Amino acid sequence: MANQDIGVQHTLKDLRVRLNLSQELAAKGSVSVPTLRSWENDSSNLTLAQMKRLADFYKIPLV
């Protein structure tokens, strides 16, 4: 069997909960709580710049 990279996907909510952050704390200083809630519910599209900022915040690679 060939060695394959297996990608792990996390939702924004999953990442936030793993850090024990409320939506208010996760959104503090960067976006509004309703915007974060919208992103967590996958009901809006993120720009590349927003994705990079989130990846930096959660310390995950953006691939």
Contacts in CASP RR format, 6 or more apart in sequence:
PFRMAT RR
TARGET T0000
AUTHOR 0000-0000-0000
METHOD contacts of the structure
MODEL  1
MANQDIGVQHTLKDLRVRLNLSQELAAKGSVSVPTLRSWENDSSNLTLAQ
MKRLADFYKIPLV
10 18 0 8 1.000
10 60 0 8 1.000
11 40 0 8 1.000
11 42 0 8 1.000
12 36 0 8 1.000
12 39 0 8 1.000
12 40 0 8 1.000
12 54 0 8 1.000
13 40 0 8 1.000
15 58 0 8 1.000
15 60 0 8 1.000
16 23 0 8 1.000
16 26 0 8 1.000
16 40 0 8 1.000
16 58 0 8 1.000
19 26 0 8 1.000
19 58 0 8 1.000
23 33 0 8 1.000
23 36 0 8 1.000
23 37 0 8 1.000
23 40 0 8 1.000
24 33 0 8 1.000
26 36 0 8 1.000
26 57 0 8 1.000
27 33 0 8 1.000
27 35 0 8 1.000
27 36 0 8 1.000
30 53 0 8 1.000
30 57 0 8 1.000
31 39 0 8 1.000
35 44 0 8 1.000
38 44 0 8 1.000
39 46 0 8 1.000
39 50 0 8 1.000
39 54 0 8 1.000
46 54 0 8 1.000
51 62 0 8 1.000
52 62 0 8 1.000
55 61 0 8 1.000
55 62 0 8 1.000
END
